[in-house]
Every structure is written in structure tokens, then in C-alpha cells.
């Protein structure tokens, strides 16, 4: 009798998923994340990881990209936590309870600018 390996989730860039981040304390619950890796990576059958940027519903005065409920489908405003960008295993992704919106490619590009700034680099410093 053969045991089939369960299919891994195939998220798309800009989608919001739920995950327990391995970098957070054990008592911290699940967190919303935005998938930022390319769909070539996300949908590849042998790729087991995706790149995500966490969302926070605890709003701060820091220089963070704020997202409205209308953009995300979440009940409250949230912020992109750019310095929390990380790679996670696809198998840890969970679908959110409610249907959420997919962020546009333009919004993913804005997220990328915040990630670059979190590295101490300004987007205009990067040559094409």
C-alpha cells in the first residue's frame, strides 16, 4: 500500500495566507502574511518554500506601509512588517477563515520598496 504525499498549497503572489512563523515566540499565534515570491516559485511542483512578508494589525508610528480593510479583506487596518520578510515551508500555510483579497502587483512592488528600505538601501540607489 502506497502512501501519497499530500499536495502542497500553491499560493500566488499578493495573496494573504495564515502561518505560524518559526521566528516568533512559541506562545505567539498565527499571523497573516503576504506571499511575495514569484508565481514561478510558488507554483513549481518541487518548490517547498515561499517568501512572505508578515502583516500586523497592531499599528505603529513607524514608517510602514499601511493597508486598509478594503485592500486586504481583513476587518481592521494592517501594516506590512517589512523587516520580518522570511522564507517559510508551503506545508505550514493555512487558508484564512474568511475570503481575503489578493494584493495587486503594484502593491507588491510597494511592499518590495519597504523591504529594500528595511535593509538600509533606498530604491533609487539600486541601478537597473
Residue pairs with C-beta under 8 A, 6 or more apart in sequence:
8 48
8 90
8 91
9 17
9 90
9 91
9 93
9 95
10 42
10 43
10 90
11 17
11 35
11 42
11 50
11 90
11 93
12 35
12 39
12 42
12 43
12 102
13 35
13 36
13 37
13 38
13 39
13 42
13 105
13 108
14 34
14 35
14 102
14 103
14 104
14 105
14 107
14 108
15 34
15 35
15 100
15 102
15 103
16 32
16 33
16 34
16 35
16 55
16 72
16 73
16 74
16 96
16 100
16 101
16 102
16 103
17 32
17 33
17 35
17 52
17 93
17 94
17 95
17 96
18 30
18 31
18 32
18 33
18 93
18 94
18 95
18 96
19 30
19 31
19 33
19 52
19 88
19 92
19 93
19 94
20 28
20 29
20 30
20 31
20 92
21 28
21 31
21 33
21 54
21 84
21 86
21 88
22 86
22 88
23 84
23 86
24 31
30 94
31 54
31 55
31 56
32 54
32 55
32 57
32 72
32 74
32 78
32 96
32 100
33 52
33 53
33 54
33 55
33 88
34 52
34 53
34 55
34 80
34 103
34 108
34 111
35 42
35 50
35 51
35 52
36 51
36 52
36 53
36 85
36 108
36 111
36 112
36 115
37 50
37 51
37 52
41 47
41 50
41 51
42 50
47 90
48 89
48 90
48 91
49 87
49 88
49 89
49 90
50 87
50 88
50 90
50 93
51 85
51 86
51 87
52 85
52 86
52 87
52 88
53 80
53 81
53 82
53 84
53 85
53 111
53 115
54 80
54 81
54 84
54 86
55 67
55 72
55 74
55 78
55 79
55 80
55 81
56 64
56 78
56 79
56 81
57 74
57 76
57 77
57 78
57 79
59 66
59 77
59 78
59 79
60 79
62 79
63 114
63 117
64 79
64 80
64 81
64 82
64 114
65 79
65 80
65 82
65 110
65 111
65 114
66 77
66 78
66 79
66 80
67 74
67 77
67 78
67 79
67 80
67 103
67 107
68 77
69 75
69 76
69 77
71 101
71 103
71 107
72 78
72 100
72 101
72 103
73 98
73 99
73 100
73 101
74 100
80 111
80 114
82 111
82 114
82 115
82 117
82 118
83 115
83 118
85 115
85 118
103 111
113 123
116 122
116 123
116 126
117 123
